[in-house]
Structure formats: C-alpha cells, structure tokens
C-alpha cells in the first residue's frame, strides 16, 4: 500500500509540478513588470538610458523589420492575386493585403523579429551581468538594478514597437503593390482607391494596440530570464533560449486574446 501511494504521488507530481512552476514564473514575471513600472516615477531619472535603448530596439531593428515586411507583402500579394483572379475581384487585392498587414501580420511579425534580435540581446546582456556579479555590485553602490537595467528596456520596447509596426505596414504595402501592379498587372487605380476607401484609422489602431502589448511582453520576459540567470555561461545560453521561445509563444497567445477583445470592442463601437 505504501509503495502504491508513493507511485501515485510521483504521478501527481509529474502532472502538477510543471503547472505550479508555470504559475510561479508567471507571477514573478508580472511582479517584475509592475516593479519596473513603479521605478518610472522615482528619481533619479536617467533619460539617456531610455534613449540608448530606444536606439538599439527601434532604429537598430528597422533594417530587419523592413526586409521581412517587403518579402511578406510580396509573397502575400502573389497569393492574393492568384486567388482573387478566380473570382474576378482583382480590385480588392490591395485592401485585403492592407487589412491583413495592419491588423495581424505587421504587429505579430514585427514583435517576433524584434524578440529574436533585441529580446535575445537583453537576456544575454543581463544574464552575463548576473553571473559576473555586476548586478550584485550595483546593490552595493546603492543603485537599483531594476531601475537602471530593466525599466529603460521595457519602456523603450513599449514606445518603439508601434513605430516599427507602422514601418512594417508601409514597407509591406509598398512591396505588395510592386508585385501586384508592376509584376502581375493589376490595375493601379482600383487597387489604391479601395485601400483609401476601406482602410480606417481604427484598423491601424488595432495593430498599434497589439504592438504595445507585444513590446511589454517580450521585453519583460527577456529581462526576467536574463536578470535571474544562473549557472555560468551555459546558464546564460539557456536563459536566452528560454527568453526567445517563451516570448514568441506569449506573443502568439496574446495575439489571439487581443484579436478577440478588439473585434468585440470595435464591433460594439460601430
């Protein structure tokens, strides 16, 4: 009977321990995010750190974001042209591409690209500082590592993600237009007319709202993984991997949730 009880306990642990570990980590990440926000309103205010992180996250990511946007718009335009020609609806190719980019593809793909580039760098940098005891040294100098290292990164991500999303929108639509009009021979007049007629500010605003949440999510997860890294160089590598994977999954999960909420909100407002 005792052996059976031990087996049942092991089975129970195998099912429940990962779940409770997940809840614990989720709570720690949320606590780190709220703590970083609290430090926004406490001096000293280091604006230079915010500007440096905005430059790294925003300006440094424009190239890869624009490159991915151009290929995404071109490929999506090719698929749309072939499909819409079956229904004699070539005039609606532009608005279909623009709506898909502004509401869905632009914020999600931008967040994934910035996570891969900037999020991994955040986790690696903070993890290296943790294992070399630089973060502990900041405590001894009466400097808050949270305020100095984490808050500027999260705030910069929240600020720059909407701008990068708009860059993705612009470049993606231009790439789609080049393929549809110049390569596939779609009539340019109806193409642009329907874009200006059907695309409203709220369509762009939906993508911007998503971008803000995605920026907060990936930067918080990356900072958490790096800030609490352990185990030497191998631990930093594991922390970076966890940061990218978990931030990417979180972005996709948030996309589903926010899409449902935003559709409900804007449908009700209409």
ABEGO torsion letter per residue (X at the ends): XAAAAAAAAAAAAAAAAAAAAAAAAAAAAAAAAAAAAAAAABOBBBAAAAAAAAAAAAAAAAAAAAAAAAAAAAAAAAAAAAAAAAAGAAAAAAAAAAAAAAAAAAAAAAAAAAAAAAAAAAAAAAAAAAAAGAAAAAAAAGBBAAAAAAAAAAAAAAAAAAAAAAAAAAAAAAAAAAAAAAAAGBBAAAAAAAAAAABBAAAAAAAAAAAAAAAAAAAAAAAAAAAABBGEAAAAAAAAAAAAAAAAAAAAAAAAAAAAAAAAAAAAAX
